[in-house]
Amino acid sequence: MATLLQITGLCKSYGTQSILRDAELVVNERQKIGLIGRNGAGKSTLFKILVGKEDYDDGQVNIPAGTRIGYLTQHSEYTDEESVIDFLMRSSGKPDWECGKVAGSFQIKNELLEAKVVSLAGGYQMRVKLIAMLLQEPNLLLLDEPTNYLDLSTQLLLE
């Protein structure tokens, strides 16, 4: 089984507050790992470090060349005026037909593809973000609060 990610001795602090201290982690293909902790424990910070949006103080993060990380954030990545299909095409670089095909598997079809993302209910906005991430064909998913706003059927589809 190939290694997708390895963290050794990872440290991150904000001023005097230590968020990560000598963190160790190895993620191999086909593993499912849950990261659980209270608010402010460093879960989102770790994800941001792994995708290069945050620096760390010490340690090593090894992401082999074949690893394609998909990162589902808690925050919006679309503009107020962007339609679902426009956002999916922009974020994935894929043509409209391919975006529509994947969106259809999440029950986002026809008029929903032309709707502004911001006009959709929270659960549908989360579906759109999931679709955008999956269109990038990642082999390692980092899901920050992935079940927020998702109904049971969408959670099962995600699994």
SULZIFEN-V760321 format. One line per field, one symbol per residue. burial: # if it has 16 or more other C-alpha atoms within 10 Angstrom, else .. A space follows every 10 residues. Layout:
BEGIN
burial=???
END
This chain:
BEGIN
burial=...##.#..# ##......## ......#... .......... .#######.# .....#...# #.#.....## ###....#.. .########. ##......## .##..#.##. .##.####.. ...####### #####....# .###.#..## ...#.....
END
